[in-house]
Amino acid sequence: MTDTVSSSPSSSKALGHIRVLDLSRVLAGPWCSQNLADLGADVIKIERPGNGDDTRAWGPPYARDEEGRDTSEAAYYLSANRGKRSVTVDIASSEGQKLLHELVKHCDVVLENFKVGHLKRYGLDYETLKGIKPELVYCSVTGFGQDGPYAHRAGYDFLIQGMGGLMSVTGERDDVPGGGPQKVGVALTDLMTGMYATVAVLAALMHRDRTGQGQHIDMALLDTQVAMLANVGSNYLSSGQPPKRWGNAHANIVPYQTFACADGHLIVATGNDGQYQKFVEAGGRPELGSDPRFTTNPLRVQNRDVLVPMLAEMVKQKRRDEWIALLESVGVPCGPINDIGEVFANEQVRAREVAIELPHPTAGKVRLVRNPIRMSATPATSDKAPPLLGQHTDEVLHDVLGLGVEEIAALRDKGVV
């Protein structure tokens, strides 16, 4: 329903007809808009003049130029902003607000992650923008949602991992050395909220295309975190018993955990009794397969404290790669625990071309991770690196709004852009 995107180079992609006005920053919102950009949408990233997205300064590390010198582009920012166009606008100024109101007329989606009610003072809230474009899809991402007693609190991934139960089931058991709650090593709640927001935006666009009706999407990190507890949340709702932390073990399956080898660590994930039998036979302990205490998974779960130390001693007798080759040959799911360098060196990761290089105006080129969505007709890929701050301000104001050179220069002189 936008009449200005059809000539875009991305028009052959799935979302080549869609334009997004992205007022979000940091991670959850930008992760959503990066997905939309990878799928072909024209994403216009609105940033504060002078500073821009907070994550531009979240370094080191920074991208390095061809001579090995740090640029101003933090790796954190680079991870979530490819394929977008950056426009700097002072939304606190009346002229800046007017510019954004004009841009909204040419957009299908607005994405924002300001505190509840914050954008109303600038005339950039859903009700105001709906009056400008009734079919607009407007997605708000907050810590706790648009209503409820916590709505006005600031919500950050770390806090939500704790409040939403994830840390209660992540980390070693309390009764072993090093036991206690642990956050996940990446901002998983932010990322999952961005993914749910992507799904919601796409669904709202399909609804709009059928009915002409826009809508407001209310995405909350806490809602997302509780939803993604999945079977763990379901276990509690079914039993009334809060699940425990199991470290690298599994609450319902044994053995399904890590073991120390002679030279590293191995993940063994036996999903059924047959795989368990093959595991102990491969380790030279077939008697552990016939022992009446361990013949079925419920029995192994019941007797894990007896069984696991014996399995641990068995695994220590061989090197990691020996175990992997042996277990793969008999169909027992297993694998290594790779560091990030080993991940990108992995032959499967390399074969799938997960790491990509894109040309960059100051770094020469930047290495990024490609979007994992693979579609035969409309690939989810981008050939545009994350933009420099304000890199596309003149381009967007001219091409989308039709402003002339002198008009743009006057806005710049006033600090509006």
C-alpha positions as CSV (number, residue, x, y, z in Angstrom):
1,M,0.0,0.0,0.0
2,T,3.1,2.2,-0.3
3,D,3.4,3.9,-3.7
4,T,7.1,4.8,-3.4
5,V,9.0,1.5,-2.9
6,S,8.3,-0.4,-6.1
7,S,11.3,1.0,-7.9
8,S,13.6,0.0,-5.1
9,P,16.5,-2.5,-5.9
10,S,14.9,-4.7,-3.3
11,S,11.5,-4.9,-5.0
12,S,12.1,-8.4,-6.2
13,K,12.4,-9.6,-2.6
14,A,9.6,-10.8,-0.4
15,L,9.2,-7.4,1.3
16,G,10.5,-5.2,-1.6
17,H,7.2,-3.3,-1.5
18,I,7.4,-2.4,2.2
19,R,8.9,0.6,3.9
20,V,9.7,0.7,7.6
21,L,10.2,3.8,9.7
22,D,12.5,2.4,12.5
23,L,12.6,4.5,15.6
24,S,14.1,1.7,17.7
25,R,17.6,1.3,19.0
26,V,19.9,-1.1,20.9
27,L,18.8,-4.7,20.1
28,A,15.2,-6.0,20.3
29,G,13.8,-3.4,17.9
30,P,16.8,-3.3,15.5
31,W,16.8,-7.1,15.4
32,C,13.3,-7.0,14.1
33,S,14.0,-4.3,11.6
34,Q,17.1,-6.1,10.4
35,N,15.0,-9.2,9.7
36,L,12.6,-7.0,7.7
37,A,15.6,-5.4,5.8
38,D,17.1,-8.8,5.0
39,L,13.7,-9.8,3.5
40,G,13.8,-6.7,1.3
41,A,12.0,-4.0,3.2
42,D,13.3,-0.4,2.9
43,V,14.2,0.3,6.5
44,I,14.8,4.0,7.4
45,K,16.6,4.0,10.7
46,I,15.9,7.3,12.5
47,E,18.8,8.3,14.9
48,R,19.7,11.2,17.1
49,P,22.0,13.7,15.5
50,G,25.5,13.5,16.8
51,N,25.2,10.2,18.8
52,G,22.8,7.9,17.1
53,D,21.9,4.4,18.3
54,D,23.4,3.8,21.8
55,T,25.2,0.6,20.5
56,R,27.4,2.6,18.1
57,A,29.5,3.3,21.3
58,W,29.3,-0.2,22.8
59,G,32.8,-1.2,22.1
60,P,35.5,-2.3,21.9
61,P,35.7,-4.3,19.7
62,Y,35.2,-2.0,16.7
63,A,35.3,-2.7,13.0
64,R,38.9,-2.1,11.7
65,D,39.9,-0.5,8.5
66,E,42.3,-2.1,6.0
67,E,45.3,-0.8,7.9
68,G,44.1,-2.4,11.2
69,R,42.9,0.8,12.9
70,D,39.6,1.0,14.8
71,T,36.8,2.7,13.1
72,S,33.8,4.3,14.9
73,E,31.6,1.3,14.2
74,A,31.2,-0.9,17.2
75,A,30.8,-4.7,16.5
76,Y,27.6,-4.7,18.6
77,Y,26.0,-2.1,16.4
78,L,27.1,-3.9,13.3
79,S,25.4,-7.1,14.4
80,A,21.9,-5.7,14.2
81,N,21.7,-3.0,11.6
82,R,22.7,-4.2,8.1
83,G,20.6,-3.3,5.1
84,K,19.2,-0.1,6.6
85,R,19.4,3.6,5.7
86,S,20.4,5.9,8.5
87,V,18.7,9.3,8.8
88,T,19.4,11.7,11.7
89,V,16.4,13.7,12.9
90,D,15.9,15.7,16.1
91,I,12.5,14.4,17.2
92,A,12.3,16.9,20.0
93,S,12.0,19.8,17.4
94,S,8.7,20.7,15.8
95,E,10.4,20.6,12.4
96,G,11.8,17.2,13.1
97,Q,8.4,15.9,14.1
98,K,6.9,17.4,10.9
99,L,9.5,15.5,8.8
100,L,8.7,12.2,10.5
101,H,4.9,12.9,10.0
102,E,5.7,13.3,6.3
103,L,7.8,10.1,6.2
104,V,5.0,8.2,7.8
105,K,2.8,8.9,4.8
106,H,5.2,6.9,2.7
107,C,5.7,4.0,5.2
108,D,3.9,0.8,5.9
109,V,5.4,0.1,9.4
110,V,6.6,2.1,12.3
111,L,8.8,0.3,14.9
112,E,9.7,1.9,18.2
113,N,11.0,0.9,21.7
114,F,10.6,4.0,23.8
115,K,9.2,4.0,27.3
116,V,5.4,3.8,27.4
117,G,3.8,7.2,26.5
118,H,7.2,8.8,25.7
119,L,6.5,9.4,22.1
120,K,3.1,11.0,22.6
121,R,4.9,14.3,23.6
122,Y,6.4,14.3,20.2
123,G,3.3,13.4,18.3
124,L,4.8,10.1,17.3
125,D,2.5,7.8,19.2
126,Y,0.2,5.3,17.5
127,E,-3.0,7.3,17.9
128,T,-1.4,10.4,16.3
129,L,0.2,8.5,13.4
130,K,-2.9,6.5,12.8
131,G,-4.6,9.8,12.1
132,I,-2.0,10.5,9.4
133,K,-2.2,6.9,7.9
134,P,-5.0,4.7,9.2
135,E,-3.6,1.5,7.6
136,L,-0.3,1.9,9.4
137,V,1.2,-1.1,11.3
138,Y,2.8,0.3,14.4
139,C,4.9,-2.0,16.6
140,S,6.0,-1.0,20.2
141,V,8.7,-3.0,22.0
142,T,9.0,-2.4,25.7
143,G,10.2,-4.3,28.8
144,F,6.7,-4.9,30.3
145,G,4.1,-3.9,27.7
146,Q,1.7,-1.0,27.4
147,D,-0.4,-1.8,30.5
148,G,-0.1,-3.5,33.9
149,P,1.6,-2.3,37.1
150,Y,5.1,-2.5,35.6
151,A,4.3,-0.8,32.3
152,H,6.3,2.3,33.1
153,R,9.4,0.4,34.3
154,A,12.5,0.2,32.2
155,G,13.1,-3.4,31.2
156,Y,16.5,-4.8,30.1
157,D,17.4,-8.2,28.9
158,F,19.4,-9.2,32.0
159,L,16.6,-8.1,34.3
160,I,14.0,-9.9,32.3
161,Q,16.0,-13.1,32.2
162,G,15.9,-13.1,36.0
163,M,12.3,-11.9,36.4
164,G,11.0,-14.2,33.6
165,G,12.4,-17.4,35.1
166,L,15.1,-18.2,32.6
167,M,17.9,-17.7,35.1
168,S,16.1,-20.0,37.6
169,V,16.6,-22.9,35.2
170,T,20.0,-21.8,33.8
171,G,23.3,-22.6,35.7
172,E,24.5,-25.5,37.7
173,R,22.5,-27.2,40.5
174,D,22.7,-25.5,43.9
175,D,24.2,-28.7,45.5
176,V,27.3,-28.8,43.2
177,P,30.4,-26.5,43.2
178,G,29.7,-23.4,41.2
179,G,25.9,-23.9,41.4
180,G,23.5,-21.0,41.2
181,P,21.5,-19.0,38.7
182,Q,23.2,-17.8,35.5
183,K,22.2,-15.6,32.6
184,V,22.4,-16.8,29.0
185,G,25.6,-15.6,27.3
186,V,23.8,-13.6,24.6
187,A,20.8,-11.2,25.1
188,L,18.4,-14.0,24.3
189,T,15.2,-12.3,25.5
190,D,15.9,-9.2,23.3
191,L,16.6,-11.4,20.3
192,M,13.5,-13.5,20.8
193,T,11.4,-10.4,21.3
194,G,12.8,-9.1,18.0
195,M,11.9,-12.4,16.3
196,Y,8.3,-12.4,17.7
197,A,8.0,-8.8,16.7
198,T,9.0,-9.7,13.2
199,V,6.3,-12.4,13.0
200,A,3.7,-9.9,14.4
201,V,4.6,-7.3,11.8
202,L,4.4,-9.7,8.9
203,A,1.0,-11.0,10.2
204,A,-0.3,-7.4,10.6
205,L,0.8,-6.6,7.1
206,M,-1.1,-9.6,5.7
207,H,-4.1,-8.5,7.7
208,R,-3.8,-5.0,6.3
209,D,-3.5,-6.3,2.7
210,R,-6.7,-8.2,3.1
211,T,-8.7,-5.6,5.0
212,G,-7.0,-2.2,4.7
213,Q,-6.9,-2.1,8.5
214,G,-3.7,-1.1,10.4
215,Q,-3.1,-1.9,14.0
216,H,-0.9,-1.5,17.1
217,I,1.4,-4.3,18.1
218,D,2.3,-4.4,21.8
219,M,5.5,-6.5,22.3
220,A,6.9,-7.0,25.8
221,L,10.2,-8.6,26.8
222,L,8.7,-10.2,29.9
223,D,5.8,-11.7,27.9
224,T,8.3,-13.1,25.4
225,Q,10.5,-14.6,28.2
226,V,7.6,-16.3,29.9
227,A,6.4,-17.7,26.5
228,M,9.8,-19.0,25.6
229,L,10.0,-21.1,28.8
230,A,8.2,-23.6,26.6
231,N,8.2,-27.1,28.1
232,V,9.7,-25.8,31.3
233,G,6.8,-23.5,31.9
234,S,4.4,-26.3,30.9
235,N,6.0,-28.6,33.4
236,Y,5.3,-26.1,36.2
237,L,1.7,-25.5,35.0
238,S,1.1,-29.2,34.9
239,S,2.7,-30.2,38.2
240,G,2.7,-27.0,40.3
241,Q,6.4,-27.7,41.1
242,P,8.9,-25.0,40.0
243,P,11.6,-26.7,37.8
244,K,15.1,-26.8,39.1
245,R,18.4,-25.9,37.4
246,W,20.2,-28.9,36.0
247,G,23.3,-27.3,34.5
248,N,24.2,-29.2,31.4
249,A,22.0,-32.1,32.3
250,H,18.4,-32.7,31.4
251,A,15.5,-32.9,33.9
252,N,13.7,-35.6,32.0
253,I,16.3,-37.6,30.1
254,V,19.5,-39.4,31.2
255,P,22.2,-39.3,29.9
256,Y,21.6,-36.0,28.1
257,Q,24.5,-33.8,29.2
258,T,28.1,-32.9,28.9
259,F,31.0,-35.2,30.0
260,A,34.7,-34.5,30.4
261,C,36.8,-36.4,27.9
262,A,40.6,-37.1,28.1
263,D,41.1,-33.8,26.3
264,G,37.9,-31.7,26.4
265,H,34.2,-31.9,26.7
266,L,31.6,-34.0,24.9
267,I,27.8,-33.6,24.6
268,V,25.9,-36.8,24.7
269,A,22.2,-36.7,23.9
270,T,20.6,-40.1,24.1
271,G,16.9,-39.6,23.2
272,N,15.8,-43.3,23.7
273,D,16.8,-46.5,25.3
274,G,18.4,-47.9,22.1
275,Q,20.8,-45.0,21.9
276,Y,21.7,-45.4,25.5
277,Q,22.5,-49.1,24.9
278,K,24.8,-48.2,22.0
279,F,26.5,-45.5,24.0
280,V,27.6,-47.8,26.9
281,E,28.5,-50.6,24.4
282,A,30.7,-48.1,22.5
283,G,32.4,-47.2,25.8
284,G,33.1,-50.8,26.7
285,R,30.6,-50.9,29.5
286,P,27.7,-53.1,28.1
287,E,26.8,-54.2,31.7
288,L,25.5,-50.6,32.3
289,G,22.9,-51.3,29.5
290,S,21.6,-54.5,31.1
291,D,21.7,-53.4,34.7
292,P,18.0,-53.4,35.9
293,R,18.5,-50.0,37.4
294,F,19.3,-48.4,34.1
295,T,17.3,-50.2,31.3
296,T,14.7,-47.5,30.7
297,N,14.9,-43.8,30.8
298,P,12.5,-43.4,33.8
299,L,14.8,-45.7,35.7
300,R,17.9,-43.8,34.6
301,V,16.3,-40.5,35.7
302,Q,15.5,-42.1,39.1
303,N,19.0,-43.5,39.5
304,R,21.0,-40.7,37.8
305,D,23.2,-40.0,40.9
306,V,24.4,-43.6,40.7
307,L,24.7,-43.9,36.9
308,V,26.2,-40.6,35.9
309,P,29.5,-40.9,37.8
310,M,30.1,-44.3,36.2
311,L,29.4,-42.8,32.7
312,A,31.7,-39.9,33.5
313,E,34.5,-42.3,34.4
314,M,33.9,-44.2,31.1
315,V,34.0,-41.1,29.0
316,K,37.3,-39.9,30.5
317,Q,39.1,-42.9,28.9
318,K,38.9,-41.5,25.4
319,R,39.7,-38.3,23.6
320,R,36.8,-36.1,22.4
321,D,37.3,-36.7,18.6
322,E,37.6,-40.5,19.3
323,W,34.2,-40.4,21.0
324,I,32.5,-38.3,18.3
325,A,33.7,-40.6,15.5
326,L,32.7,-43.7,17.5
327,L,29.3,-42.5,18.6
328,E,28.4,-41.1,15.2
329,S,29.2,-44.5,13.6
330,V,26.6,-46.1,15.8
331,G,24.0,-43.4,15.6
332,V,24.3,-41.8,19.1
333,P,23.7,-38.0,19.0
334,C,26.9,-36.3,20.2
335,G,29.0,-33.3,19.6
336,P,31.8,-30.9,20.8
337,I,31.5,-27.6,22.8
338,N,33.1,-25.2,20.3
339,D,34.4,-21.8,21.1
340,I,33.3,-19.0,18.7
341,G,36.5,-19.3,16.7
342,E,35.8,-23.0,16.2
343,V,32.2,-22.3,15.2
344,F,33.3,-20.1,12.3
345,A,36.0,-22.6,11.3
346,N,33.5,-25.5,11.3
347,E,33.2,-27.1,7.9
348,Q,29.4,-27.1,8.0
349,V,29.3,-23.4,8.9
350,R,31.7,-22.6,6.1
351,A,29.8,-24.7,3.6
352,R,26.6,-22.9,4.4
353,E,28.4,-19.5,4.1
354,V,27.1,-18.3,7.4
355,A,29.8,-15.6,7.7
356,I,29.6,-12.9,5.0
357,E,31.6,-9.9,4.0
358,L,30.0,-6.6,3.0
359,P,31.7,-3.4,1.6
360,H,31.9,-0.6,4.2
361,P,32.7,3.0,3.7
362,T,35.2,3.4,6.5
363,A,36.3,-0.2,7.3
364,G,36.6,-1.3,3.6
365,K,34.7,-4.4,4.4
366,V,33.0,-5.9,7.5
367,R,32.4,-9.5,8.4
368,L,28.9,-10.3,9.6
369,V,26.6,-13.3,10.1
370,R,24.0,-13.8,7.4
371,N,20.3,-14.2,8.0
372,P,19.6,-17.9,8.5
373,I,16.3,-17.7,6.5
374,R,16.8,-19.5,3.2
375,M,14.1,-19.2,0.5
376,S,14.6,-20.3,-3.1
377,A,12.7,-17.4,-4.8
378,T,13.2,-14.5,-2.4
379,P,16.4,-14.9,-0.5
380,A,16.8,-13.2,2.9
381,T,20.1,-11.5,2.2
382,S,21.6,-8.1,2.2
383,D,24.4,-6.5,0.2
384,K,24.4,-3.3,2.4
385,A,26.5,-3.0,5.5
386,P,25.1,-1.3,8.6
387,P,25.0,2.5,7.8
388,L,27.2,5.2,9.1
389,L,25.4,7.7,11.3
390,G,23.2,9.9,9.1
391,Q,24.7,8.3,5.9
392,H,21.4,8.4,4.0
393,T,19.8,11.6,5.4
394,D,20.0,13.6,2.2
395,E,19.1,10.7,0.0
396,V,15.9,9.9,2.0
397,L,14.8,13.5,2.3
398,H,15.3,14.0,-1.4
399,D,14.0,10.7,-2.8
400,V,11.1,10.0,-0.4
401,L,10.0,13.6,0.5
402,G,11.2,15.4,-2.5
403,L,13.2,18.1,-0.6
404,G,15.7,20.1,-2.5
405,V,19.4,20.7,-1.7
406,E,18.7,24.2,-0.2
407,E,15.8,22.9,2.0
408,I,17.9,20.1,3.4
409,A,20.8,22.5,4.0
410,A,18.5,24.8,5.9
411,L,17.3,21.9,8.1
412,R,20.9,20.9,8.8
413,D,21.8,24.5,9.7
414,K,19.0,24.5,12.3
415,G,20.2,21.1,13.8
416,V,16.9,19.4,12.8
417,V,18.9,16.8,10.8
